[in-house]
């Protein structure tokens, strides 16, 4: 079985602003195929399903972040949640809002990379918001944060 690895083009981190109780979750803005993530990488790498064809060999490809999804439980169980709200913002962007109770994970999507980077959300998270823009049919996530 061919093992696929990636390198993250930017460091990923989770910080908590205690005063505002905002839990910032930063999905890496880019992933590049063909390299191993750095030690201490905070995300679990969920690869394409078994039996799917392996990507063609060739030069490393850079894949931009284009989606953030909240899951009820681990993403491998494929229980992605529909946002409780999805609304336009005054600056032309859109915002999705999830209201949470229980065990949730966040998944970061990279089209063409055949993977999702996932990590559990803190148990204290009660709401998550994702802001994004769609330009010429291409989705770009601009922010993702949770409150708890």
Helices and strands as residue ranges (DSSP letters): E 6-8, E 14-17, E 22-25, E 30-33, E 44-47, E 62-64, E 67-72, G 75-77, E 85-88, E 94-99, E 104-109, E 115-120, E 127-135, E 138-147
